[in-house]
Amino acid sequence: MALKQLNAPQRARSVDRRSPSGLVKISAPHARNFTVVGNHLAQHPHLSGLAIGLATHLQSLPDGARADVRTLSRRLREGRIRIAAALRELEEYGYLARPRERTADGRVITRIYVYDNPAATRSECGKPVGSTCRRRPPVRDTVAPPPVEPPADPPAEPATTDTPPAPPAREAPPPSPEHAPAAALLAGLRTRDPRLMLSERDIRRLAPAVAEWLARDASPEAVRIALTTGLPSDLHSPVAVLRYRLAELVPPPLPVSAPPDAPRGGPPPFQTCDACDRAFRSPEPGLCGDCRPHEAAAVSPLPRPGLRGDGRPLCTPAA
């Protein structure tokens, strides 16, 4: 009784006589507004001082209080990086959990669960006391539902019917004989670029498009150049690139050439008259319209000065 009547300094001095150095703790009972903190947290050998203080502060907050990094940084006057590091420490040793949950209206939120005695709750996840139990739901005292008695007569099992086996995956049909040149061209693309190593299934799917190019009088070399020139450096899907080029760069068919016997359009060519050396248009050489024989004209062409009737030059008399 005499010791209880002493005030705090007298009690401290009395303790100092027994322990001349070290900590002297002066305790007073709390009637209200207090938080119970276990020594497993207050004297934790691995947590930092900021993490211990942050855990004590979180345990003193009521349910529903804001406990994000920004709010804690403003309330404790610490930087956000240090607050985030302290929260990770508490998560590592089981004093904190921050799972992401989906609400009834579809929003995704982060719940913050604070454990004041993780050693008592960690046994539910089958881990020893020294390990961590992260991202676990809050521990709540729930009343176990009453046991359900099994029915007297179990329901009869439904009759099982033999289900037919699933049909095998449909493979692309083999290339037809008219697509054989196109398939050979696609199989040889890997000699131009090793990245164009196509499977048999891809070749069967692309062969009709290549056959369409060949049917439009595109040479096999022209098809190879169109499919292998200017490929991207990071070629992730060669089949998609080839399918796109075959569909978008298909050449038009060649125009139909006119038959060789069909007459050409335009005027006939120029010809030289055999009689008067005058130019005229005619599909065949011969006489012009003025020199052609008429019904009253002679058959032979008209003589010209200095020429005989047969067109030979006149003999010049000797001097």
C-alpha positions in Angstrom: 0.0 0.0 0.0 2.8 2.4 0.8 4.3 1.8 -2.7 0.9 2.6 -4.4 0.6 5.9 -2.5 3.9 7.2 -3.9 3.7 9.5 -6.8 5.4 8.8 -10.2 8.8 10.5 -9.5 9.0 8.8 -6.1 8.3 5.4 -7.7 10.9 6.1 -10.4 13.5 7.0 -7.8 12.7 3.8 -5.9 13.1 1.8 -9.1 16.3 3.6 -9.9 17.8 2.3 -6.7 17.3 -1.2 -7.7 18.3 -0.6 -11.4 20.7 2.2 -11.7 20.7 2.1 -15.5 18.2 1.2 -18.2 14.6 1.9 -19.0 12.1 3.0 -16.3 8.5 2.5 -17.4 5.8 4.5 -15.7 2.3 3.1 -16.4 -1.2 4.5 -15.7 -4.5 2.8 -16.5 -6.5 4.0 -19.5 -10.2 4.4 -19.0 -11.1 5.1 -22.7 -9.7 5.8 -26.2 -6.8 3.3 -26.1 -5.5 0.5 -28.3 -4.0 -2.8 -27.2 -0.8 -3.6 -29.1 0.9 -7.0 -28.6 4.6 -7.3 -27.9 5.0 -9.4 -31.0 4.5 -6.2 -32.9 6.0 -3.6 -30.6 9.2 -5.7 -30.2 9.3 -7.3 -33.6 12.9 -8.2 -34.5 12.6 -7.6 -38.2 10.2 -4.7 -38.8 11.5 -1.2 -39.0 10.4 1.5 -36.6 8.2 3.1 -39.2 6.5 -0.2 -40.0 5.8 -0.8 -36.2 4.5 2.7 -35.8 2.4 2.5 -38.9 0.9 -0.8 -37.8 0.0 0.7 -34.4 -1.6 3.6 -36.1 -3.6 1.4 -38.4 -4.8 -0.7 -35.5 -6.1 2.4 -33.8 -8.2 3.5 -36.7 -11.9 2.6 -36.9 -13.4 0.4 -39.6 -14.0 2.2 -42.8 -11.2 4.8 -42.3 -9.1 5.8 -45.3 -5.7 4.1 -45.2 -4.2 4.7 -48.7 -0.6 5.8 -49.2 -1.5 9.4 -49.8 -3.7 9.7 -46.7 -1.1 7.9 -44.4 1.7 10.1 -45.8 -0.2 13.3 -45.0 -1.3 12.1 -41.6 2.1 10.7 -40.4 4.2 13.3 -42.2 6.3 10.8 -44.0 7.1 10.4 -47.7 4.9 8.2 -49.9 7.9 6.0 -50.8 8.6 5.3 -47.1 5.0 4.7 -46.4 4.7 2.2 -49.3 7.8 0.4 -48.1 6.5 0.1 -44.6 3.2 -1.3 -45.9 5.1 -3.9 -47.9 6.9 -4.9 -44.7 3.6 -5.3 -42.8 2.3 -7.4 -45.7 5.4 -9.6 -45.6 5.0 -10.4 -41.9 1.2 -10.9 -42.0 0.1 -7.7 -40.3 -1.6 -6.3 -43.4 -3.4 -7.6 -46.5 -4.6 -5.6 -49.6 -6.6 -7.9 -51.9 -8.5 -6.5 -54.9 -12.3 -7.2 -54.8 -15.2 -6.6 -57.1 -18.2 -4.9 -55.7 -21.8 -5.6 -56.6 -21.9 -2.8 -59.2 -18.9 -4.2 -61.0 -16.2 -1.8 -59.6 -12.8 -3.2 -58.5 -11.6 -1.8 -55.2 -8.7 -2.5 -52.9 -9.6 -3.7 -49.4 -7.1 -3.2 -46.5 -7.2 -5.7 -43.7 -5.2 -5.1 -40.6 -4.3 -8.1 -38.3 -3.5 -7.3 -34.6 -2.5 -10.9 -33.9 -1.4 -12.6 -37.2 0.1 -15.6 -35.3 -3.5 -16.5 -34.2 -5.0 -16.2 -37.7 -2.1 -17.5 -39.8 -2.7 -21.1 -38.7 -5.8 -21.2 -40.9 -3.6 -21.1 -44.1 -1.4 -23.9 -42.8 1.8 -21.9 -42.4 4.1 -21.6 -39.4 4.2 -18.5 -37.3 7.4 -17.2 -38.8 6.0 -17.3 -42.4 3.8 -14.8 -44.1 0.1 -15.1 -45.1 -0.5 -12.5 -47.7 -3.7 -11.6 -49.6 -5.9 -13.6 -47.3 -9.5 -12.5 -46.5 -10.4 -11.0 -43.1 -10.9 -13.4 -40.2 -14.5 -13.2 -38.9 -16.2 -15.2 -36.2 -19.0 -17.0 -37.9 -21.6 -19.4 -36.5 -21.3 -22.8 -38.0 -24.5 -23.9 -39.8 -26.4 -26.9 -38.3 -25.4 -30.2 -39.8 -27.6 -31.4 -42.6 -28.8 -35.0 -42.2 -28.4 -37.1 -45.3 -31.6 -38.3 -47.0 -32.8 -41.8 -46.1 -33.0 -42.9 -49.7 -30.3 -41.5 -52.0 -31.7 -40.4 -55.3 -31.2 -42.8 -58.1 -28.4 -42.0 -60.5 -29.6 -40.9 -63.9 -29.1 -43.4 -66.7 -26.0 -42.8 -68.5 -26.0 -42.9 -72.3 -23.1 -43.5 -74.5 -22.1 -40.1 -75.8 -20.6 -40.2 -79.3 -16.9 -39.3 -79.5 -16.2 -35.7 -80.5 -15.5 -35.5 -84.2 -11.9 -34.9 -85.1 -10.7 -31.5 -86.0 -11.4 -30.8 -89.7 -8.2 -30.5 -91.6 -7.8 -28.5 -94.8 -8.2 -30.7 -97.9 -5.0 -31.7 -99.7 -4.1 -29.4 -102.7 -5.7 -30.4 -105.9 -3.6 -31.2 -109.0 -4.2 -27.8 -110.5 -2.9 -26.2 -107.3 0.3 -28.3 -107.2 2.5 -25.6 -108.8 1.2 -23.1 -106.4 1.9 -25.4 -103.4 5.5 -26.0 -104.7 6.0 -22.3 -105.0 4.9 -21.7 -101.4 7.0 -24.5 -100.1 10.1 -23.0 -101.8 9.7 -19.6 -100.2 11.8 -20.7 -97.3 14.8 -20.7 -99.6 14.4 -17.0 -100.1 13.7 -16.2 -96.4 14.0 -18.8 -93.6 11.2 -17.1 -91.7 8.7 -18.2 -94.4 8.8 -21.8 -93.2 5.2 -22.8 -93.8 3.4 -25.9 -92.6 1.5 -28.2 -94.9 -1.8 -26.9 -93.5 -0.8 -23.3 -94.3 0.3 -24.2 -97.8 -3.0 -26.0 -98.5 -4.9 -22.8 -97.4 -2.7 -20.4 -99.4 -2.4 -22.5 -102.6 -5.7 -21.4 -104.2 -4.7 -17.7 -103.9 -1.3 -18.4 -105.5 -3.0 -20.4 -108.3 -5.2 -17.3 -109.0 -2.0 -15.2 -109.6 -0.6 -17.9 -111.9 -3.9 -18.0 -113.8 -3.6 -14.3 -114.5 -0.3 -14.9 -116.4 1.9 -13.9 -113.4 5.2 -15.7 -113.6 6.3 -17.8 -110.6 9.3 -15.5 -110.1 7.0 -12.4 -110.1 4.9 -14.1 -107.4 8.0 -14.9 -105.3 9.2 -11.3 -105.5 5.8 -10.0 -104.5 5.6 -12.3 -101.5 9.2 -12.0 -100.2 10.3 -8.4 -100.9 10.0 -5.8 -98.1 9.0 -8.1 -95.3 9.0 -6.5 -91.8 12.0 -7.1 -89.6 9.9 -8.4 -86.7 7.8 -11.0 -88.7 5.5 -12.5 -86.1 2.9 -14.2 -88.4 4.3 -15.0 -91.9 1.0 -16.7 -92.9 -1.0 -13.5 -92.1 1.4 -11.4 -94.2 1.3 -13.7 -97.1 -2.5 -14.0 -97.0 -2.7 -10.2 -97.0 -0.4 -9.7 -99.9 -2.1 -12.4 -102.0 -5.4 -10.8 -101.5 -4.5 -7.1 -101.8 -1.8 -7.2 -104.5 -3.4 -9.6 -106.9 -2.6 -8.5 -110.5 -5.4 -7.8 -113.0 -5.8 -10.3 -115.9 -4.0 -9.5 -119.1 -6.1 -7.8 -121.8 -7.4 -10.1 -124.6 -5.2 -9.5 -127.8 -7.0 -9.1 -131.2 -6.8 -12.0 -133.6 -4.0 -11.7 -136.2 -6.5 -11.7 -139.2 -8.6 -8.9 -137.9 -8.2 -5.7 -139.9 -6.4 -2.9 -138.0 -8.1 0.4 -137.5 -6.8 3.6 -139.1 -6.0 4.7 -142.6 -4.0 2.4 -145.0 -0.3 3.0 -145.4 1.3 5.3 -148.0 2.4 3.7 -151.4 4.4 5.2 -154.3 2.7 5.1 -157.7 4.6 3.0 -160.2 3.8 5.5 -163.1 4.1 9.0 -161.7 6.0 8.4 -158.5 3.3 10.1 -156.6 2.4 9.1 -153.0 -1.0 7.7 -152.3 -2.7 5.6 -149.6 -3.5 2.0 -150.5 -3.2 -1.4 -148.7 -1.2 -2.7 -151.6 1.4 -1.1 -154.0 0.5 -0.2 -157.6 -0.9 2.8 -159.4 -2.6 5.8 -158.0 -6.1 6.8 -158.8 -5.1 9.2 -161.7 -2.8 6.6 -163.3 -5.1 3.7 -163.1 -6.3 2.6 -166.6 -9.8 3.5 -167.6 -12.0 1.8 -170.1 -10.8 4.1 -173.0 -7.1 4.2 -171.8 -4.4 1.9 -172.8 -3.3 -0.9 -170.6 0.2 0.4 -170.3 1.0 3.5 -168.3 1.2 6.9 -170.1 4.6 7.7 -171.5 6.5 10.5 -169.8 8.9 12.9 -171.4 12.2 11.3 -172.0 10.8 7.8 -171.7 9.5 5.3 -174.3 6.1 3.8 -174.2 7.4 0.9 -172.2 9.0 3.2 -169.7 12.6 2.7 -170.9 14.8 5.9 -171.5 15.2 7.1 -175.1 18.5 6.5 -176.8 20.6 9.6 -177.1 21.9 10.2 -180.6 25.7 10.2 -181.0 27.3 13.6 -181.3 
